[in-house]
C-alpha cells in the first residue's frame, strides 16, 4: 500500500503542475483541438511519468519529503523491552503521527472504492436506460450511430455511438440538437470523459483533477458548438436553443448533453475572435514543465538497508551508534545492505529463555533427518587436525525465520551436542598455525551454513505471543 500511496502523490503533483500551466496559458485560447490534445496529454502522461525508472545520485527534495511519509506507511515500529517475564511497550509521538497517516491512507483507499462503485452504478443505470429506449432513424444520422427515443428524456444526450433524445426535441429541434450530439459522437468525446473520470476517481481528493475534467468538458462543448455553427445553423437560433435548454438538468454526468458546460462561457467563446497563431508558441511551456515533472518522478539510487534482518528506515540508521556495528554486508547485485549490531545492543531485542523455546518443525528427530543427508567434515579441517564443538547462535524471528547466524571457535567441551560430525584423522596432518586457522574458519562457516539452510522454526512464545528468541545449537566435529 505504501508504494501505491507514494505513486499517487507523485501522480497528483505532476498533474497539478501541468494543468496549472495549461489553465494559466492556454485555457482562454480558441484552439479547441489543440487544447483538447494538451488536456489528454496531461491525463496520459501524469500517471506514466512516476513509473519511469529515473534515478539520481542524491535524493531530490521531493524524494526526501516522500521518504518521510513512506516510513509510517510501511508500518509502525514498536520497541519491546523484556525483563524477566515482563513485556512492556511504549508508543512515541512519531508513532502516533504515523498511525494517523496510515488511517488517512486507509480512508483514501476507501474513497477510491466508493468513487469507482458510484461510477459503475451510473454506468449500469445508463445501460439500463439505453436498453429501455427505442431505436429510431433520422436522415442526418448514419447507420453506425444508434438514435434512441425515450419518452421521459427532456435533455438530448450522447454516449459512445448512442444518441438519446426525447419526443419534444425530436419534434421541435431535431436537426440542431442531433448535429450537436453527432459532433460529440464523431469526435470520440466519450472516450475522453471515461479517461478523465478514471483519473478523477483515483485522485478524488485532488481539486485540480476535477477542474481539469470541467475544462475538458468545456472544450468538448466548444468543438460541438463550432461544428453546429459550421453546418449552417445561425448563431442567434443556436443561442436561443441553448437558453431554452439551460433550465433542464442532464441525465448522467458520464454523458454528453446539449447544455453540458457553462452556457455563459460557451456564448463568450462563440463571440470571441480567433486566437493568433503566435499563441501556439505557449505550448513551449511543456518543455520545462516536463523537465520539472521528471525531477518529481526521480528517485535516489540507494540500497535497501536491513538492520538485524529487518528493513530499516534512514532515521533508524542515523540513530545507531557506529561503534556498536559488528559488520556490514553489501550485496551489490541486489543493492542491499545488511548491518548487524553487537550482542550487547541486541540484549533487549530478543529473549534468551522463553516460556516456549523455538523448535525445529517436527522436533529434534526431524532436524537430524533434515541435516544428515548433506552433512560433511570440511577437508581443510581434517588436514589441519581441527576438531571440537562449534556453538552456533542465531535468532528465531516471530515468523520463524532464522537471522543473525554466528558460530564460535571450536572448543574441546562437547556442550551436550546431539549433532556429531566424524572423520578419520590423517596421520600426516599439517599443523602449521596458518593452516589451523583455515581449518577453524572452515568449521565455523560450515556450521553457519548448516543453520542457514534450515527451514523456518516454530517461533518461541512468551505469554502466548510469538517473540524473537536467541537459540544456541552446538555441533561437534570429531576426528577418530
Secondary structure in CASP SS format (residue, H / E / C, confidence):
PFRMAT SS
TARGET T0000
AUTHOR 0000-0000-0000
METHOD secondary structure of the structure
MODEL  1
X C 1.00
X H 1.00
X H 1.00
X H 1.00
X H 1.00
X H 1.00
X H 1.00
X H 1.00
X H 1.00
X H 1.00
X H 1.00
X H 1.00
X H 1.00
X H 1.00
X H 1.00
X H 1.00
X H 1.00
X H 1.00
X H 1.00
X H 1.00
X H 1.00
X H 1.00
X H 1.00
X H 1.00
X H 1.00
X C 1.00
X C 1.00
X C 1.00
X C 1.00
X C 1.00
X C 1.00
X H 1.00
X H 1.00
X H 1.00
X H 1.00
X H 1.00
X H 1.00
X H 1.00
X H 1.00
X H 1.00
X H 1.00
X H 1.00
X H 1.00
X H 1.00
X H 1.00
X H 1.00
X H 1.00
X H 1.00
X H 1.00
X C 1.00
X C 1.00
X C 1.00
X C 1.00
X C 1.00
X E 1.00
X E 1.00
X C 1.00
X C 1.00
X C 1.00
X C 1.00
X H 1.00
X H 1.00
X H 1.00
X H 1.00
X H 1.00
X H 1.00
X H 1.00
X H 1.00
X H 1.00
X H 1.00
X H 1.00
X H 1.00
X H 1.00
X H 1.00
X C 1.00
X C 1.00
X C 1.00
X C 1.00
X C 1.00
X E 1.00
X E 1.00
X E 1.00
X E 1.00
X C 1.00
X C 1.00
X E 1.00
X E 1.00
X E 1.00
X E 1.00
X C 1.00
X C 1.00
X C 1.00
X H 1.00
X H 1.00
X H 1.00
X H 1.00
X H 1.00
X H 1.00
X H 1.00
X H 1.00
X H 1.00
X H 1.00
X H 1.00
X H 1.00
X H 1.00
X H 1.00
X H 1.00
X H 1.00
X H 1.00
X H 1.00
X H 1.00
X H 1.00
X H 1.00
X H 1.00
X H 1.00
X H 1.00
X H 1.00
X H 1.00
X H 1.00
X H 1.00
X H 1.00
X H 1.00
X H 1.00
X H 1.00
X H 1.00
X H 1.00
X H 1.00
X H 1.00
X H 1.00
X H 1.00
X H 1.00
X C 1.00
X C 1.00
X E 1.00
X E 1.00
X E 1.00
X C 1.00
X C 1.00
X C 1.00
X C 1.00
X C 1.00
X C 1.00
X C 1.00
X C 1.00
X C 1.00
X E 1.00
X E 1.00
X E 1.00
X E 1.00
X C 1.00
X C 1.00
X C 1.00
X C 1.00
X C 1.00
X C 1.00
X C 1.00
X E 1.00
X E 1.00
X E 1.00
X C 1.00
X C 1.00
X E 1.00
X E 1.00
X E 1.00
X E 1.00
X C 1.00
X H 1.00
X H 1.00
X H 1.00
X H 1.00
X H 1.00
X H 1.00
X C 1.00
X H 1.00
X H 1.00
X H 1.00
X H 1.00
X H 1.00
X H 1.00
X H 1.00
X H 1.00
X H 1.00
X H 1.00
X H 1.00
X H 1.00
X H 1.00
X H 1.00
X C 1.00
X H 1.00
X H 1.00
X H 1.00
X H 1.00
X H 1.00
X H 1.00
X H 1.00
X H 1.00
X H 1.00
X H 1.00
X H 1.00
X H 1.00
X H 1.00
X H 1.00
X C 1.00
X C 1.00
X C 1.00
X C 1.00
X H 1.00
X H 1.00
X H 1.00
X H 1.00
X H 1.00
X H 1.00
X H 1.00
X H 1.00
X H 1.00
X H 1.00
X H 1.00
X H 1.00
X H 1.00
X H 1.00
X H 1.00
X H 1.00
X H 1.00
X H 1.00
X H 1.00
X H 1.00
X H 1.00
X H 1.00
X H 1.00
X H 1.00
X C 1.00
X C 1.00
X C 1.00
X C 1.00
X H 1.00
X H 1.00
X H 1.00
X H 1.00
X H 1.00
X H 1.00
X H 1.00
X H 1.00
X H 1.00
X H 1.00
X H 1.00
X C 1.00
X C 1.00
X C 1.00
X C 1.00
X C 1.00
X C 1.00
X C 1.00
X C 1.00
X C 1.00
X C 1.00
X E 1.00
X E 1.00
X C 1.00
X C 1.00
X C 1.00
X C 1.00
X C 1.00
X H 1.00
X H 1.00
X H 1.00
X H 1.00
X H 1.00
X H 1.00
X H 1.00
X H 1.00
X H 1.00
X C 1.00
X C 1.00
X C 1.00
X C 1.00
X C 1.00
X H 1.00
X H 1.00
X H 1.00
X H 1.00
X H 1.00
X H 1.00
X H 1.00
X H 1.00
X H 1.00
X H 1.00
X H 1.00
X H 1.00
X H 1.00
X H 1.00
X H 1.00
X H 1.00
X H 1.00
X H 1.00
X H 1.00
X H 1.00
X H 1.00
X C 1.00
X E 1.00
X E 1.00
X C 1.00
X C 1.00
X C 1.00
X E 1.00
X E 1.00
X E 1.00
X E 1.00
X C 1.00
X C 1.00
X E 1.00
X E 1.00
X C 1.00
X C 1.00
X H 1.00
X H 1.00
X H 1.00
X H 1.00
X H 1.00
X C 1.00
X C 1.00
X C 1.00
X H 1.00
X H 1.00
X H 1.00
X E 1.00
X E 1.00
X E 1.00
X E 1.00
X E 1.00
X E 1.00
X E 1.00
X H 1.00
X H 1.00
X H 1.00
X C 1.00
X E 1.00
X E 1.00
X E 1.00
X E 1.00
X E 1.00
X E 1.00
X C 1.00
X H 1.00
X H 1.00
X H 1.00
X H 1.00
X C 1.00
X C 1.00
X C 1.00
X C 1.00
X E 1.00
X C 1.00
X C 1.00
X C 1.00
X C 1.00
X E 1.00
X C 1.00
X C 1.00
X E 1.00
X C 1.00
X C 1.00
X C 1.00
X C 1.00
X H 1.00
X H 1.00
X H 1.00
X H 1.00
X H 1.00
X H 1.00
X H 1.00
X H 1.00
X H 1.00
X C 1.00
X C 1.00
X C 1.00
X C 1.00
X C 1.00
X C 1.00
X H 1.00
X H 1.00
X H 1.00
X H 1.00
X H 1.00
X C 1.00
X C 1.00
X C 1.00
X C 1.00
X E 1.00
X E 1.00
X E 1.00
X E 1.00
X E 1.00
X E 1.00
X E 1.00
X E 1.00
X E 1.00
X C 1.00
X C 1.00
X C 1.00
X C 1.00
X C 1.00
X E 1.00
X E 1.00
X E 1.00
X E 1.00
X E 1.00
X E 1.00
X C 1.00
X C 1.00
X C 1.00
X E 1.00
X C 1.00
X C 1.00
X C 1.00
X C 1.00
X C 1.00
X C 1.00
X C 1.00
X E 1.00
X E 1.00
X E 1.00
X E 1.00
X E 1.00
X C 1.00
X C 1.00
X C 1.00
X C 1.00
X C 1.00
X C 1.00
X C 1.00
X C 1.00
X C 1.00
X H 1.00
X H 1.00
X H 1.00
X H 1.00
X H 1.00
X H 1.00
X H 1.00
X H 1.00
X H 1.00
X H 1.00
X H 1.00
X H 1.00
X H 1.00
X H 1.00
X H 1.00
X H 1.00
X H 1.00
X H 1.00
X H 1.00
X H 1.00
X C 1.00
X C 1.00
X C 1.00
X C 1.00
X C 1.00
X E 1.00
X C 1.00
X E 1.00
X E 1.00
X E 1.00
X C 1.00
X C 1.00
X E 1.00
X E 1.00
X E 1.00
X C 1.00
X E 1.00
X E 1.00
X E 1.00
X E 1.00
X E 1.00
X E 1.00
X E 1.00
X E 1.00
X E 1.00
X E 1.00
X E 1.00
X C 1.00
END
